[in-house]
Amino acid sequence: MDRQPVNSSMITSIGYDPENGTLEIEFKSDSSIWDYFDFPEHMWNEFLCCESHGKYWHANIKKRFREARVG
């Protein structure tokens, strides 16, 4: 999946596949990459444009979607 860099102290890059509703996040702390499944496209648009990606992740994504470490 193609990811784009974001200006965040916690997250390196984010990407989204609208065909299968998968969000992908690369974290700075350990360079891990996680996929979040059944992620709605409207939330992707919010996440993409939010002021703080880390705060958005904590408030709206963490432990709310099925997830898997992929890298």
MIVO-627557 format. One record per atom (N, C-alpha, C, CB): z, x, y; atom name; residue number from 1. Coordinates in nm, 3 decimals. Each point is the difference from the previous one (the first is absolute). Glycine has a CB too. Example, Ala and Ser with C-alpha at 12.3 -4.5 7.8 and 13.67 -1.06 7.14 Angstrom:
! MIVO-627557
- 0.780, 1.319, -0.569, N, 1
- 0.000, -0.089, 0.119, CA, 1
- 0.000, 0.090, 0.120, C, 1
- 0.125, -0.189, -0.117, CB, 1
- -0.197, 0.154, 0.222, N, 2
- 0.006, 0.082, 0.119, CA, 2
- 0.073, -0.077, 0.109, C, 2
- -0.215, 0.118, -0.063, CB, 2
This chain:
! MIVO-627557
- 0.000, 0.085, -0.118, N, 1
- 0.000, -0.085, 0.118, CA, 1
- 0.000, 0.089, 0.124, C, 1
- 0.122, -0.185, -0.124, CB, 1
- -0.200, 0.147, 0.222, N, 2
- -0.002, 0.072, 0.126, CA, 2
- 0.123, -0.040, 0.081, C, 2
- -0.254, 0.012, -0.001, CB, 2
- 0.325, 0.089, 0.049, N, 3
- 0.115, -0.025, 0.087, CA, 3
- -0.028, 0.062, 0.136, C, 3
- 0.159, -0.005, -0.197, CB, 3
- -0.094, -0.049, 0.297, N, 4
- -0.014, 0.056, 0.134, CA, 4
- 0.136, 0.051, 0.047, C, 4
- -0.193, -0.156, 0.052, CB, 4
- 0.192, 0.266, 0.021, N, 5
- 0.127, 0.054, 0.050, CA, 5
- 0.063, -0.093, 0.102, C, 5
- -0.083, 0.232, -0.041, CB, 5
- 0.216, -0.234, 0.045, N, 6
- 0.073, -0.078, 0.099, CA, 6
- 0.101, 0.090, 0.070, C, 6
- -0.030, -0.212, -0.137, CB, 6
- 0.067, 0.173, 0.256, N, 7
- 0.098, 0.074, 0.078, CA, 7
- 0.139, -0.054, -0.036, C, 7
- -0.167, 0.042, 0.189, CB, 7
- 0.231, 0.020, -0.286, N, 8
- 0.129, -0.047, -0.050, CA, 8
- 0.081, 0.119, -0.048, C, 8
- -0.100, -0.224, -0.066, CB, 8
- 0.230, 0.218, 0.084, N, 9
- 0.086, 0.106, -0.050, CA, 9
- 0.026, -0.013, -0.150, C, 9
- 0.106, 0.015, 0.225, CB, 9
- -0.139, -0.131, -0.281, N, 10
- 0.029, -0.028, -0.140, CA, 10
- -0.124, -0.007, -0.090, C, 10
- 0.199, -0.122, 0.080, CB, 10
- -0.311, 0.078, -0.022, N, 11
- -0.120, -0.029, -0.076, CA, 11
- -0.115, 0.088, 0.048, C, 11
- 0.077, -0.238, -0.037, CB, 11
- -0.148, 0.298, -0.058, N, 12
- -0.114, 0.086, 0.033, CA, 12
- -0.127, -0.081, 0.020, C, 12
- 0.107, 0.185, -0.128, CB, 12
- -0.136, -0.276, 0.031, N, 13
- -0.125, -0.076, 0.006, CA, 13
- 0.017, -0.133, -0.072, C, 13
- -0.133, 0.214, 0.011, CB, 13
- 0.044, -0.309, 0.026, N, 14
- 0.000, -0.132, -0.061, CA, 14
- -0.143, -0.044, -0.029, C, 14
- 0.215, -0.060, 0.120, CB, 14
- -0.231, -0.022, -0.222, N, 15
- -0.130, -0.055, -0.033, CA, 15
- 0.015, -0.136, -0.064, C, 15
- -0.092, 0.231, -0.030, CB, 15
- -0.017, -0.306, 0.028, N, 16
- 0.005, -0.136, -0.054, CA, 16
- -0.132, -0.033, -0.067, C, 16
- 0.164, -0.069, 0.177, CB, 16
- -0.155, 0.008, -0.294, N, 17
- -0.117, -0.049, -0.072, CA, 17
- 0.005, -0.152, 0.001, C, 17
- -0.011, 0.209, -0.147, CB, 17
- -0.069, -0.274, 0.231, N, 18
- 0.007, -0.146, 0.010, CA, 18
- -0.050, -0.072, -0.125, C, 18
- -0.029, 0.027, 0.242, CB, 18
- -0.054, 0.038, -0.322, N, 19
- -0.052, -0.066, -0.121, CA, 19
- 0.110, -0.030, -0.101, C, 19
- -0.217, 0.117, 0.036, CB, 19
- 0.315, -0.027, -0.047, N, 20
- 0.108, -0.026, -0.096, CA, 20
- 0.137, -0.009, 0.067, C, 20
- -0.134, 0.118, -0.174, CB, 20
- 0.138, -0.116, 0.308, N, 21
- 0.126, -0.018, 0.072, CA, 21
- 0.099, 0.112, -0.022, C, 21
- -0.037, -0.240, -0.018, CB, 21
- -0.012, 0.364, 0.011, N, 22
- 0.088, 0.113, -0.023, CA, 22
- 0.016, 0.084, 0.126, C, 22
- -0.070, 0.003, -0.240, CB, 22
- 0.195, 0.016, 0.277, N, 23
- 0.036, 0.088, 0.110, CA, 23
- 0.040, 0.134, -0.058, C, 23
- 0.077, -0.196, 0.145, CB, 23
- -0.121, 0.305, -0.085, N, 24
- 0.038, 0.133, -0.046, CA, 24
- 0.062, 0.077, 0.116, C, 24
- -0.185, 0.000, -0.172, CB, 24
- 0.300, 0.063, 0.144, N, 25
- 0.073, 0.075, 0.102, CA, 25
- 0.032, 0.139, -0.053, C, 25
- 0.098, -0.214, 0.094, CB, 25
- -0.125, 0.315, -0.012, N, 26
- 0.040, 0.137, -0.029, CA, 26
- 0.120, 0.031, 0.090, C, 26
- -0.238, 0.071, -0.067, CB, 26
- 0.349, -0.032, 0.004, N, 27
- 0.124, 0.028, 0.073, CA, 27
- 0.013, 0.149, 0.030, C, 27
- 0.108, -0.199, -0.110, CB, 27
- -0.050, 0.231, 0.225, N, 28
- 0.015, 0.139, 0.042, CA, 28
- 0.107, 0.075, -0.078, C, 28
- -0.074, -0.070, 0.225, CB, 28
- 0.184, 0.004, -0.259, N, 29
- 0.115, 0.070, -0.056, CA, 29
- -0.033, 0.081, -0.124, C, 29
- 0.141, -0.181, 0.091, CB, 29
- -0.220, 0.125, -0.181, N, 30
- -0.032, 0.070, -0.125, CA, 30
- -0.148, -0.006, -0.035, C, 30
- 0.229, -0.053, -0.080, CB, 30
- -0.310, 0.010, 0.175, N, 31
- -0.145, -0.015, -0.017, CA, 31
- -0.037, -0.098, -0.112, C, 31
- -0.026, 0.232, 0.083, CB, 31
- 0.120, -0.319, -0.119, N, 32
- -0.028, -0.099, -0.104, CA, 32
- -0.094, -0.107, 0.055, C, 32
- 0.224, 0.043, -0.107, CB, 32
- -0.300, -0.103, 0.016, N, 33
- -0.092, -0.108, 0.034, CA, 33
- 0.040, -0.121, -0.083, C, 33
- -0.191, 0.163, 0.057, CB, 33
- 0.207, -0.275, 0.011, N, 34
- 0.041, -0.124, -0.065, CA, 34
- -0.101, -0.110, 0.029, C, 34
- 0.241, 0.068, 0.018, CB, 34
- -0.267, -0.149, -0.121, N, 35
- -0.082, -0.120, 0.015, CA, 35
- 0.090, -0.122, -0.001, C, 35
- -0.197, 0.113, -0.111, CB, 35
- 0.165, -0.210, 0.196, N, 36
- 0.070, -0.127, 0.009, CA, 36
- -0.103, -0.108, -0.026, C, 36
- 0.175, 0.088, 0.166, CB, 36
- -0.145, -0.174, -0.266, N, 37
- -0.099, -0.095, -0.050, CA, 37
- 0.019, -0.139, 0.059, C, 37
- -0.010, 0.132, -0.211, CB, 37
- -0.100, -0.208, 0.213, N, 38
- -0.002, -0.136, 0.054, CA, 38
- 0.045, -0.003, 0.146, C, 38
- 0.044, -0.089, -0.231, CB, 38
- -0.087, 0.189, 0.305, N, 39
- 0.036, 0.013, 0.141, CA, 39
- -0.102, -0.078, 0.083, C, 39
- 0.107, 0.228, -0.040, CB, 39
- -0.060, -0.325, 0.120, N, 40
- -0.093, -0.085, 0.076, CA, 40
- -0.072, 0.076, 0.112, C, 40
- 0.148, -0.194, -0.053, CB, 40
- -0.272, 0.157, 0.075, N, 41
- -0.080, 0.069, 0.101, CA, 41
- 0.057, -0.017, 0.141, C, 41
- -0.200, -0.035, -0.146, CB, 41
- 0.259, -0.081, 0.174, N, 42
- 0.057, -0.018, 0.135, CA, 42
- 0.116, 0.097, 0.024, C, 42
- -0.068, -0.242, -0.005, CB, 42
- 0.142, 0.274, -0.101, N, 43
- 0.108, 0.098, 0.014, CA, 43
- -0.056, 0.141, 0.016, C, 43
- 0.151, -0.147, -0.139, CB, 43
- -0.264, 0.175, 0.076, N, 44
- -0.065, 0.130, 0.019, CA, 44
- -0.036, 0.017, 0.148, C, 44
- -0.091, -0.005, -0.237, CB, 44
- 0.035, -0.099, 0.297, N, 45
- -0.037, 0.006, 0.141, CA, 45
- 0.122, 0.023, 0.089, C, 45
- -0.195, -0.151, -0.047, CB, 45
- 0.306, 0.086, 0.013, N, 46
- 0.125, 0.022, 0.073, CA, 46
- 0.049, 0.143, -0.017, C, 46
- 0.060, -0.242, -0.030, CB, 46
- -0.060, 0.290, -0.095, N, 47
- 0.049, 0.135, -0.031, CA, 47
- -0.086, 0.105, 0.069, C, 47
- 0.086, -0.083, -0.221, CB, 47
- -0.215, 0.063, 0.219, N, 48
- -0.093, 0.094, 0.060, CA, 48
- 0.026, 0.017, 0.150, C, 48
- -0.170, -0.063, -0.174, CB, 48
- 0.205, -0.044, 0.241, N, 49
- 0.014, 0.002, 0.146, CA, 49
- 0.144, 0.002, 0.049, C, 49
- -0.213, -0.121, 0.008, CB, 49
- 0.310, 0.130, -0.097, N, 50
- 0.140, -0.009, 0.042, CA, 50
- 0.043, 0.124, 0.079, C, 50
- 0.047, -0.143, -0.200, CB, 50
- 0.061, 0.127, 0.273, N, 51
- 0.053, 0.109, 0.082, CA, 51
- 0.067, 0.108, -0.086, C, 51
- 0.034, -0.163, 0.188, CB, 51
- 0.036, 0.121, -0.295, N, 52
- 0.068, 0.095, -0.088, CA, 52
- -0.031, -0.034, -0.146, C, 52
- 0.184, 0.034, 0.172, CB, 52
- -0.261, 0.052, -0.237, N, 53
- -0.037, -0.026, -0.139, CA, 53
- 0.122, 0.008, -0.092, C, 53
- -0.228, 0.092, 0.046, CB, 53
- 0.319, -0.002, -0.020, N, 54
- 0.121, 0.012, -0.082, CA, 54
- 0.087, -0.124, 0.010, C, 54
- -0.007, 0.245, 0.031, CB, 54
- 0.027, -0.295, 0.090, N, 55
- 0.080, -0.121, 0.018, CA, 55
- -0.068, -0.121, -0.064, C, 55
- 0.092, 0.095, 0.214, CB, 55
- -0.224, -0.104, -0.201, N, 56
- -0.073, -0.111, -0.061, CA, 56
- 0.014, 0.006, -0.152, C, 56
- -0.163, -0.004, 0.193, CB, 56
- 0.150, 0.125, -0.249, N, 57
- 0.012, 0.016, -0.145, CA, 57
- 0.138, -0.045, -0.047, C, 57
- -0.162, 0.192, 0.006, CB, 57
- 0.267, -0.148, 0.064, N, 58
- 0.137, -0.038, -0.040, CA, 58
- 0.022, -0.151, 0.011, C, 58
- 0.080, 0.225, 0.077, CB, 58
- -0.130, -0.287, 0.028, N, 59
- 0.026, -0.142, 0.025, CA, 59
- -0.087, -0.094, -0.081, C, 59
- 0.069, 0.065, 0.226, CB, 59
- -0.193, -0.023, -0.259, N, 60
- -0.096, -0.096, -0.054, CA, 60
- -0.063, 0.036, -0.134, C, 60
- -0.044, -0.056, 0.231, CB, 60
- 0.057, 0.181, -0.274, N, 61
- -0.071, 0.043, -0.121, CA, 61
- 0.096, 0.046, -0.110, C, 61
- -0.194, 0.066, 0.143, CB, 61
- 0.287, 0.021, -0.109, N, 62
- 0.092, 0.058, -0.098, CA, 62
- 0.071, -0.108, -0.080, C, 62
- 0.032, 0.199, 0.150, CB, 62
- -0.043, -0.189, -0.283, N, 63
- 0.065, -0.090, -0.096, CA, 63
- -0.047, -0.145, 0.009, C, 63
- 0.197, 0.150, 0.010, CB, 63
- -0.310, -0.174, 0.058, N, 64
- -0.053, -0.136, 0.010, CA, 64
- -0.130, -0.019, -0.077, C, 64
- 0.108, -0.018, 0.222, CB, 64
- -0.166, 0.131, -0.265, N, 65
- -0.126, -0.005, -0.074, CA, 65
- 0.012, 0.085, -0.126, C, 65
- -0.131, -0.036, 0.214, CB, 65
- 0.056, -0.004, -0.315, N, 66
- -0.010, 0.082, -0.121, CA, 66
- -0.060, 0.134, 0.041, C, 66
- -0.026, -0.204, -0.153, CB, 66
- 0.082, 0.312, 0.103, N, 67
- -0.042, 0.133, 0.044, CA, 67
- -0.011, 0.097, -0.116, C, 67
- 0.108, -0.043, 0.220, CB, 67
- -0.184, 0.149, -0.197, N, 68
- -0.014, 0.104, -0.101, CA, 68
- -0.030, 0.133, 0.071, C, 68
- -0.082, -0.169, -0.175, CB, 68
- 0.148, 0.273, 0.128, N, 69
- -0.031, 0.134, 0.054, CA, 69
- -0.129, 0.047, -0.066, C, 69
- 0.247, 0.055, 0.040, CB, 69
- -0.343, -0.014, 0.040, N, 70
- -0.130, 0.042, -0.052, CA, 70
- -0.030, 0.145, 0.031, C, 70
- -0.079, -0.233, 0.025, CB, 70
- 0.167, 0.299, 0.046, N, 71
- -0.021, 0.139, 0.033, CA, 71
- 0.123, 0.065, 0.056, C, 71
- -0.235, -0.052, 0.041, CB, 71
